[in-house]
């Protein structure tokens, strides 16, 4: 199911919904532009989010982008562990709902 070649099918989205697709790409470009947050930090955040939503396409894409703009393996490793901590923290905090009557 996961094959980077599937991303080539995005052109089908544009063919069937051109205005919405153009709007998405304009938003995407703006979101990733250099701003108050440097691009490298945005890519490290994207890696953490991609891991949290478990999107293999996003993981590959953002790890590649991060490395191309100078992210180190230790920075990427810390992004991975930050994502893991966030997921674990969410599990623990939501776990309080399982403690009914105790």
C-alpha positions in Angstrom: 0.0 0.0 0.0 2.8 2.5 0.9 4.6 3.4 -2.2 6.1 6.8 -2.9 5.0 6.4 -6.5 1.4 6.9 -5.2 2.2 10.6 -4.7 2.3 10.9 -8.5 -1.5 10.4 -8.4 -1.9 13.9 -6.8 -2.2 15.2 -10.3 -5.6 13.4 -10.3 -6.7 15.6 -7.4 -5.9 18.7 -9.4 -7.7 17.4 -12.4 -10.9 16.8 -10.5 -10.7 19.6 -8.0 -8.4 22.2 -9.5 -9.3 25.3 -7.3 -9.1 23.4 -4.0 -5.9 21.8 -5.0 -4.3 25.1 -6.0 -5.5 26.6 -2.8 -3.9 23.7 -0.8 -0.5 24.1 -2.6 -0.5 27.9 -2.0 -1.2 27.3 1.7 1.4 24.5 1.8 4.0 26.8 0.3 3.2 29.6 2.8 3.3 27.2 5.7 6.8 26.0 4.9 8.3 29.4 4.1 10.9 30.9 6.2 9.3 33.0 8.9 9.4 33.5 12.6 10.2 29.8 12.8 13.2 28.8 10.7 12.6 26.1 8.1 14.8 23.6 9.9 12.7 23.8 13.0 9.5 23.5 11.0 10.9 20.3 9.4 11.8 18.9 12.8 8.3 19.7 14.0 6.9 18.1 10.9 8.9 14.9 11.6 7.4 14.7 15.1 3.8 15.3 13.7 4.3 12.8 10.9 5.4 10.2 13.4 2.4 11.0 15.6 -0.1 10.7 12.7 1.9 7.7 11.4 2.1 8.9 7.8 5.0 7.1 6.1 4.9 9.6 3.2 5.3 12.5 5.5 8.0 10.9 7.5 10.1 10.2 4.4 9.5 13.6 2.9 10.2 15.7 6.0 13.2 13.7 7.1 14.7 14.2 3.6 13.9 17.9 3.7 15.3 18.3 7.2 18.6 16.6 6.3 18.9 18.7 3.1 18.7 21.9 5.2 21.2 20.8 7.8 19.2 18.8 10.5 21.6 16.4 12.2 20.8 12.9 13.2 20.8 13.9 16.9 18.2 16.6 16.1 16.0 14.1 14.2 16.4 11.6 17.1 15.2 14.2 19.6 12.2 15.0 17.3 11.4 11.3 17.3 11.6 11.1 21.1 9.6 14.3 21.5 6.8 12.7 19.4 7.0 9.5 21.4 6.7 11.4 24.7 3.7 13.4 23.4 2.0 10.2 22.3 2.8 8.5 25.7 1.6 11.6 27.6 -1.6 11.6 25.7 -2.2 7.9 26.5 -1.5 8.5 30.2 -3.7 11.6 30.4 -6.5 9.9 28.6 -6.0 6.8 30.7 -7.5 8.7 33.6 -10.9 8.1 32.0 -10.3 4.4 32.5 -9.9 4.8 36.2 -13.6 5.2 36.9 -14.5 4.3 40.5 -11.0 4.2 41.8 
